[in-house]
Amino acid sequence: MEITFGARGANITDRFRAYAEEKLGKVTQLLPRATALDVRLSRHADPHAAAGGRVEITVHGPGSIIRAESDGPDKYIAFDAAFHRIMERARRVHDKRHDHSARRRTPLREAVVTGFEQVAITPADPEIVEAVATGAIPVVEQQPEQEQEWSPVVIRKKRFPAKKMSVSDAVDQMELVGHPFYLFVDEATDECAVVYRRKGWSYGVISLDASIAEPEASEESAPAAAS
């Protein structure tokens, strides 16, 4: 697994590189399918802050990304804290994959005979496949974005592939990336939902239901007009 180091406002010494590579070898043992590992060191933005800074560790692998970061007065202390979190999340992925590997996998020949029912795959309609191959389906060109007026409010937009998963799997993915929430497609309802972290070890799920109408304001609750 390739380990890449990056720095912003800080220097990565050979001693720190050797220290990090030695410890990160344990991640390879837990996640042998990981493809790359990034270590980023940055100093505090405040010039009056103590020496040291932040260490970010990101593990790239098939199907998931594990990330952890930590601040510290010393880069070694910050690295150890981030490394500890990475190891906890790597063990969680390792244990989960070990449990899944024990389950029986459906052979491709058997899946074809049963119409892919056991693997939840619906074969495409032959007419649609033919239309795509012959170009009968029109191609919709993306229109150039119009210039927007300047605003002091900055809204960053990101688009991710829609992944169907259970609520428990969404909670696991949220914990792996260290975010307070995670957007996914609920495989039980086939609708978008968000899981979020509450106090302690409790979690919440937010989803939308178009069939629920908004409550209309009653005449009693409406504000009285000024006389």
Helices and strands as residue ranges (DSSP letters): E 2-8, H 14-30, E 36-43, E 53-61, E 64-72, H 75-101, H 108-113, H 126-134, E 164-165, H 167-177, E 181-186, E 191-197, E 203-207
